[in-house]
Amino acid sequence: MAQSAEANRRAATRLIVFGAIALVLVVVLGLGARLAHTSTIPNLGLPLSNSKSLPNLAAFDPQVDVTREYLLALARFDYAAAYELLTPSVRASLSPAQFERDRRAEGALGQPAVWADDSTSTRAEYVLGKPDGRSDLRRHRFLVCQSEGRWWVEGEAPLDSTLPIAPGLGAAMSQYVTQRAGKIWANSVELLRQEGFEGGQLLLFSYIEPHPPGSLAAGRIAVLAYYVNAGDGWHFEGGGSDGLPAAMNMADVSLGFTTFGPNQRFTAYYGVVENTNAARLAFEEPNGARHTQNLKGQRTLLFLNERNPFEQAPVRQPFKSINVKDVYGNNLRTSPESPS
């Protein structure tokens, strides 16, 4: 009987030891999994240089003005006036009649937004109504040159739809802004958060966008982009302008949404906390999923999820409702505003 009791005690002891080891393994492995996705840049605040405008932007006004004048002439079907703004060398090889035929065949331009790219080029965004009834939102680059004491339009070209492989993540952000906005705007890039995810890096960064969605003036926005190092450099794997960027300097908390990864596998709700009094965020997705987060001491926020392959990503209307409160329970401003 005594031997049986001793054996039972030993068995119980072994079970307790094994259980403790199992618990330690669960905690350690769970912590390891969490560490794989923790921020590598402390989420402590926005850079002090969170500027709202580019310095010396007025120096590029002559280049912007001639581009705008050219596009406005096309928008009102004044092809003769637009033709006269082309460089003498272009006009020497292109008759006014051929220019008009080419432009009419392309379609009708809507009102353009124009901004500087660098000293010899500009950018413009406009809607082109095509003869077949379709429309195309264009963001093109215009070459301009100065001769005979004035500026001329030399040519127009679509922007490259792909980003080059970047040697580093700093270069990757600069390349993204250069492609979307122009060379001079790349100087406004500010990294807000960096997160390791699925073998790549998520970069939450802001820059001054010359023509942000829904705005007539330049403004700082934050975007989330995903990069993977394939050995030859950093490859852009989604995010960025695909979805809704977070429009900054307009509210207490700015929110955005994007998709990234192969076949838009992942969704991301992200944001920037611009008011240190913000205490709590609650928002609801169009599919009914609800999220809350304590914002005390936070300056950025990030919600990642694997997209349901049977659901379309809500890129046009990612929020069903948004609510942010301060420590006293008062409602704070959000960008975008809550739909409900």
Buried (B, 14 or more C-beta within 10 A) or exposed (E): EEEEEEEEEEEEEEEEEEEEEEEEEEEEEEEEEEEEEEBEEEBEBBEEEBBEEBEEBEEBEBBBBBBBBBBBBBBEBEBEBBBBBBBEEBBEEEEBEEBBEEBEEBBBBBEBBBBBBBEEBBBBBBBBBEEEEEEEEBBBBBBBBBEEEEBBBBEBEEBEEEBBBBEEBBBBBBBBBBBBBBBBBBEBBBBBBBBBBBEBBBBBBBBBBBBBEEEEEBBBBBBBBBBBBEEEBBBBBBBBBBBBBBBBBBBBBBBBBBBBBEEBBBBBBBBBBBBBBBBBBEBBBBEEEEEEBEBEEBBBBBBBEEBEEEEEBBBEEBBBEBBBBBEEEEEBBBBBEBEE
